[in-house]
């Protein structure tokens, strides 16, 4: 059974057979080559002085085949790992499914009841704006890490308000929709409500929809979604899954949104989410981070060895699902690493090491 944060019990739907071929046997898969073993050795090695990496899990897929995985003591191939903001990429995926089904449109006004009046300037906010964090709502920033950030409205939303989406939707505009990039959790919380509404209106409806349309076809059997008291998934940060299941989500994107003979995501969705958002200096796409474009973040990562075509789900303190189409790779890395400096988690080195170790595989 799954429980919402309010304590309400939601019955899990009956799982359906996975359409994605199983990526691995029910046992630990050792690195396929000495070079890959050395790459994982470096990923788990700790520097002599802080900041420490505290890597918890690494999973490497190439062409849908699990080539290597490793886990820290106390973590196993079945351990649910909190994705933090990597959860946003799951929400973007569920939005993509609704777009494919014709239940949402990217560039039409988002179907939010509080913005229904076309004289309300928030009526111009689209699903695309919410995915790209350009909606313009005055909620503050989720990229700030300081004592003052505790006073940001976005943090009141996350830690005080029982209905997070309603609070986010009540905020006035700070900038016109589409004009300015401002990454904050409120955008994704509103998207989560759109998913809840389209699925049927309750937490149980969301679970049925997510399992039927996404988790079951991918064979993601370990997923836990958390909900607020209104039954809306806390889609900005609160999904747990095993490292293998996080990697399965990445494999869906490597395969252009298709599982077996079933199209999960709309044609062109992968190119859409990985296309850069103008003005997003950290290198954001739509629900994913991206190395495409000319942002400071994208250029910084490329200068540190990331491929230009890489895009990824990213969560605070070192959670990554990296998709590299040119190398046919998915790399899932989870841990507890400080956010600064960017090199502290060693992910750039891990990406470069894995690429070097798997070329020719």
C-alpha positions as CSV (number, residue, x, y, z in Angstrom):
1,X,0.0,0.0,0.0
2,X,1.1,3.6,-0.5
3,X,0.4,6.4,1.9
4,X,0.0,10.1,1.1
5,X,1.7,12.5,3.4
6,X,-1.6,13.2,5.1
7,X,-1.8,9.5,6.0
8,X,-4.4,8.5,3.5
9,X,-4.0,5.0,2.1
10,X,-3.9,4.5,-1.6
11,X,-4.2,1.0,-3.1
12,X,-1.5,0.1,-5.6
13,X,-2.9,-0.9,-9.0
14,X,-2.2,-4.4,-10.3
15,X,1.1,-4.4,-12.1
16,X,1.1,-5.1,-15.8
17,X,3.9,-7.0,-17.6
18,X,6.8,-4.8,-18.5
19,X,7.3,-3.9,-22.2
20,X,10.9,-2.9,-21.6
21,X,13.2,-6.0,-21.7
22,X,14.6,-6.6,-18.3
23,X,17.9,-4.8,-18.1
24,X,19.6,-7.1,-15.6
25,X,19.3,-10.4,-13.7
26,X,18.2,-10.3,-10.0
27,X,21.8,-10.2,-8.9
28,X,24.6,-7.7,-8.8
29,X,26.2,-7.1,-12.2
30,X,29.9,-6.6,-11.9
31,X,31.7,-4.3,-14.4
32,X,32.1,-5.9,-17.8
33,X,35.7,-4.8,-18.2
34,X,38.7,-3.7,-16.1
35,X,38.4,-0.2,-17.5
36,X,34.8,0.0,-16.3
37,X,35.7,-1.4,-12.9
38,X,38.3,1.4,-12.6
39,X,35.7,4.0,-13.5
40,X,33.5,2.8,-10.7
41,X,36.5,2.7,-8.4
42,X,37.1,6.3,-9.0
43,X,33.4,7.2,-8.6
44,X,33.4,5.7,-5.1
45,X,36.8,6.7,-4.0
46,X,36.9,9.5,-1.4
47,X,39.3,12.4,-1.5
48,X,41.6,12.9,1.5
49,X,39.9,16.2,2.4
50,X,36.4,17.5,2.1
51,X,34.1,17.8,0.2
52,X,33.5,14.1,0.2
53,X,31.6,12.3,-2.6
54,X,29.6,9.9,-0.6
55,X,28.5,8.0,-3.7
56,X,25.7,5.6,-2.9
57,X,24.9,4.0,-6.3
58,X,26.1,3.9,-9.9
59,X,24.3,2.0,-12.7
60,X,25.7,2.0,-16.3
61,X,23.5,1.0,-19.3
62,X,24.7,0.8,-22.9
63,X,22.1,0.0,-25.6
64,X,19.7,-1.1,-22.8
65,X,22.2,-3.6,-21.3
66,X,23.4,-3.3,-17.8
67,X,27.2,-3.2,-18.0
68,X,28.1,-2.3,-14.4
69,X,26.6,-1.3,-11.1
70,X,28.0,-0.7,-7.6
71,X,26.5,0.3,-4.3
72,X,27.9,1.7,-1.1
73,X,27.6,-0.3,2.2
74,X,23.9,-0.3,3.3
75,X,22.6,0.3,-0.2
76,X,21.6,-2.5,-2.6
77,X,20.1,-2.9,-6.0
78,X,16.7,-2.8,-4.4
79,X,17.2,0.2,-2.2
80,X,14.7,3.1,-2.9
81,X,16.8,6.3,-3.5
82,X,15.3,9.7,-3.2
83,X,15.6,11.6,-6.4
84,X,15.2,15.1,-5.0
85,X,14.7,17.3,-8.1
86,X,15.4,14.4,-10.5
87,X,11.7,13.8,-9.7
88,X,10.9,16.7,-11.9
89,X,11.9,14.7,-14.9
90,X,9.4,12.0,-14.0
91,X,6.7,14.7,-13.8
92,X,7.8,16.0,-17.2
93,X,7.5,12.4,-18.6
94,X,4.0,12.0,-17.2
95,X,3.1,15.4,-18.8
96,X,4.5,14.1,-22.1
97,X,2.2,11.1,-21.9
98,X,-0.8,13.4,-21.4
99,X,0.3,15.5,-24.4
100,X,0.5,12.3,-26.5
101,X,-3.0,11.4,-25.3
102,X,-4.3,14.9,-26.3
103,X,-5.2,15.7,-22.7
104,X,-2.7,18.6,-22.5
105,X,-1.3,21.0,-25.0
106,X,2.2,22.5,-24.6
107,X,1.6,26.0,-25.9
108,X,-2.0,26.6,-24.9
109,X,-2.9,28.2,-21.5
110,X,-2.4,25.7,-18.7
111,X,-5.8,24.5,-17.5
112,X,-5.5,26.0,-14.0
113,X,-8.9,27.0,-12.6
114,X,-7.4,30.0,-10.7
115,X,-6.2,31.4,-14.0
116,X,-9.3,30.7,-16.1
117,X,-10.2,34.4,-16.6
118,X,-8.5,35.6,-19.8
119,X,-8.1,39.0,-18.2
120,X,-5.8,37.5,-15.6
121,X,-2.2,37.9,-16.8
122,X,-1.5,34.4,-15.5
123,X,-3.9,33.0,-18.0
124,X,-1.0,33.3,-20.5
125,X,1.1,30.7,-18.6
126,X,1.4,27.6,-20.7
127,X,2.5,24.0,-19.9
128,X,5.7,24.8,-21.8
129,X,6.4,27.8,-19.5
130,X,5.9,25.6,-16.4
131,X,8.2,22.9,-17.8
132,X,10.9,25.4,-18.7
133,X,10.6,27.5,-15.4
134,X,9.6,30.6,-17.3
135,X,6.1,31.0,-16.0
136,X,7.1,34.2,-14.1
137,X,5.3,33.4,-10.8
138,X,6.6,35.4,-7.7
139,X,7.7,32.4,-5.7
140,X,11.4,33.1,-5.3
141,X,14.1,30.7,-6.4
142,X,14.8,27.0,-5.7
143,X,18.5,27.5,-6.7
144,X,19.3,29.6,-3.7
145,X,20.9,27.9,-0.7
146,X,21.1,30.3,2.1
147,X,19.4,31.1,5.4
148,X,17.4,33.8,3.7
149,X,16.0,31.2,1.2
150,X,14.0,29.8,4.1
151,X,11.8,32.9,3.8
152,X,11.1,32.4,0.1
153,X,7.5,31.7,-0.8
154,X,8.5,28.5,-2.6
155,X,9.8,27.1,0.7
156,X,6.6,28.0,2.5
157,X,4.8,26.1,-0.2
158,X,6.9,23.0,0.3
159,X,7.0,22.9,4.1
160,X,3.9,24.6,5.4
161,X,1.1,24.6,2.9
162,X,-1.2,21.6,2.8
163,X,-2.3,22.3,-0.8
164,X,1.0,23.2,-2.5
165,X,-0.4,23.7,-6.0
166,X,-3.2,26.0,-4.8
167,X,-0.6,28.2,-3.0
168,X,1.7,28.3,-6.0
169,X,-1.2,29.2,-8.3
170,X,-2.3,32.1,-6.0
171,X,1.0,33.9,-6.5
172,X,1.1,37.0,-8.7
173,X,3.4,37.4,-11.7
174,X,6.8,38.7,-11.1
175,X,7.7,38.7,-14.8
176,X,5.7,38.1,-17.9
177,X,5.2,34.5,-18.8
178,X,8.0,33.3,-21.1
179,X,10.2,36.3,-20.4
180,X,12.6,35.2,-17.7
181,X,14.0,31.8,-16.5
182,X,13.5,31.3,-12.8
183,X,13.9,27.7,-11.5
184,X,11.6,27.0,-8.6
185,X,9.6,24.0,-7.4
186,X,6.3,25.7,-7.7
187,X,6.3,25.3,-11.5
188,X,6.5,21.5,-11.1
189,X,4.0,21.4,-8.3
190,X,1.5,23.0,-10.6
191,X,2.3,20.5,-13.3
192,X,1.8,17.7,-10.7
193,X,-1.7,19.1,-10.1
194,X,-2.4,19.0,-13.8
195,X,-1.5,15.3,-13.8
196,X,-3.7,14.7,-10.8
197,X,-6.7,16.4,-12.5
198,X,-6.2,14.6,-15.8
199,X,-5.8,11.3,-14.1
200,X,-9.1,11.6,-12.2
201,X,-8.5,13.9,-9.3
202,X,-7.1,11.8,-6.5
203,X,-3.8,10.4,-5.3
204,X,-5.0,6.8,-6.1
205,X,-5.9,8.0,-9.7
206,X,-2.4,9.4,-10.1
207,X,-0.8,6.1,-9.0
208,X,-3.0,4.1,-11.4
209,X,-2.2,6.4,-14.3
210,X,1.5,6.5,-13.6
211,X,1.8,2.7,-13.2
212,X,-0.3,1.9,-16.2
213,X,1.3,4.4,-18.6
214,X,4.9,4.6,-17.4
215,X,6.2,2.6,-14.5
216,X,4.8,-0.8,-15.4
217,X,5.8,-0.7,-19.1
218,X,9.3,0.2,-18.0
219,X,9.4,-2.4,-15.3
220,X,9.9,0.2,-12.6
221,X,8.7,-1.9,-9.6
222,X,10.3,0.1,-6.8
223,X,8.8,3.5,-7.2
224,X,7.3,5.5,-4.3
225,X,5.6,8.8,-4.9
226,X,4.8,11.1,-2.0
227,X,1.7,13.3,-2.0
228,X,0.5,16.4,-0.2
229,X,-2.7,16.6,1.8
230,X,-4.7,17.6,-1.3
231,X,-3.7,14.4,-3.1
232,X,-1.2,16.1,-5.4
233,X,2.1,14.3,-6.0
234,X,5.0,16.3,-4.6
235,X,6.6,16.2,-8.0
236,X,9.3,18.7,-7.4
237,X,11.4,16.3,-5.3
238,X,9.7,13.4,-3.6
239,X,10.1,10.2,-5.7
240,X,12.1,7.2,-4.5
241,X,13.2,4.4,-6.7
242,X,16.1,2.0,-7.0
243,X,19.1,3.1,-9.1
244,X,18.1,0.5,-11.7
245,X,14.6,1.9,-12.0
246,X,15.9,5.5,-12.3
247,X,18.2,4.1,-15.1
248,X,15.1,2.5,-16.8
249,X,13.6,6.0,-17.0
250,X,16.7,7.2,-18.7
251,X,16.6,4.3,-21.1
252,X,13.1,5.4,-22.2
253,X,14.6,8.7,-23.4
254,X,17.6,7.0,-25.0
255,X,15.0,4.9,-27.0
256,X,13.2,8.1,-28.1
257,X,10.2,7.5,-25.9
258,X,9.4,4.0,-27.3
259,X,9.3,0.7,-25.3
260,X,9.1,-2.4,-27.4
261,X,6.5,-1.6,-30.0
262,X,4.7,0.9,-27.8
263,X,5.2,4.6,-28.0
264,X,5.1,6.1,-24.5
265,X,6.1,9.7,-25.3
266,X,5.0,11.8,-28.3
267,X,7.2,11.8,-31.4
268,X,9.7,14.6,-30.9
269,X,9.4,14.7,-27.1
270,X,13.0,13.8,-26.5
271,X,14.3,16.6,-28.7
272,X,11.8,18.9,-27.0
273,X,12.9,18.3,-23.4
274,X,16.6,18.4,-24.3
275,X,16.3,21.7,-26.3
276,X,17.7,24.6,-24.3
277,X,15.5,27.2,-22.6
278,X,16.6,30.8,-23.6
279,X,18.0,32.7,-20.6
280,X,18.5,29.6,-18.4
281,X,22.1,30.2,-17.4
282,X,22.5,26.8,-15.7
283,X,21.4,24.9,-18.9
284,X,17.8,23.9,-18.5
285,X,15.6,22.2,-21.1
286,X,12.0,21.3,-20.4
287,X,11.9,19.1,-17.2
288,X,15.5,18.1,-17.8
289,X,18.9,19.8,-17.7
290,X,20.8,20.0,-21.0
291,X,24.2,20.6,-22.5
292,X,22.7,21.9,-25.8
293,X,22.8,25.6,-26.5
294,X,25.2,28.3,-25.3
295,X,24.3,28.6,-21.6
296,X,27.0,29.1,-18.9
297,X,26.1,25.7,-17.4
298,X,26.1,23.8,-20.6
299,X,29.5,25.2,-21.7
300,X,30.9,24.6,-18.2
301,X,29.9,20.9,-18.3
302,X,31.2,20.4,-21.8
303,X,34.5,22.0,-20.8
304,X,34.8,19.5,-18.1
305,X,34.3,16.5,-20.4
306,X,30.5,16.1,-20.8
307,X,29.3,15.4,-24.3
308,X,27.4,18.3,-25.9
309,X,24.4,16.0,-26.6
310,X,24.0,14.8,-23.0
311,X,20.9,15.8,-21.1
312,X,19.9,14.6,-17.6
313,X,17.6,14.5,-14.6
314,X,19.3,16.2,-11.7
315,X,18.6,16.3,-8.0
316,X,20.3,18.2,-5.2
317,X,23.3,16.8,-3.5
318,X,24.4,14.5,-6.3
319,X,21.4,12.7,-7.9
320,X,21.8,12.2,-11.7
321,X,20.3,10.2,-14.5
322,X,22.5,11.1,-17.5
323,X,21.4,10.3,-21.1
324,X,24.0,10.4,-23.8
325,X,22.5,9.5,-27.2
326,X,25.8,9.7,-29.1
327,X,27.3,7.0,-26.9
328,X,24.0,5.0,-26.3
329,X,24.6,5.4,-22.6
330,X,22.6,5.9,-19.5
331,X,24.5,6.6,-16.3
332,X,22.5,6.8,-13.0
333,X,24.5,8.2,-10.0
334,X,23.1,8.8,-6.6
335,X,24.8,10.0,-3.4
336,X,25.0,12.6,-0.7
337,X,27.4,15.2,-2.0
338,X,27.5,18.9,-1.2
339,X,26.3,21.0,-4.1
340,X,29.4,23.2,-4.3
341,X,31.9,23.1,-5.9
342,X,30.2,21.4,-9.0
343,X,33.1,18.9,-9.3
344,X,32.6,17.6,-5.8
345,X,30.4,14.7,-6.8
346,X,32.8,13.5,-9.5
347,X,30.1,13.1,-12.0
348,X,32.0,14.8,-14.8
349,X,34.9,12.4,-14.3
350,X,32.5,9.5,-14.1
351,X,30.9,10.4,-17.4
352,X,34.2,10.7,-19.1
353,X,35.6,7.5,-17.6
354,X,32.5,5.5,-18.6
355,X,32.5,6.9,-22.1
356,X,36.2,5.9,-22.5
357,X,35.6,2.5,-20.9
358,X,32.6,1.6,-23.1
359,X,33.6,2.8,-26.5
360,X,33.7,-0.3,-28.7
361,X,31.4,-2.3,-26.4
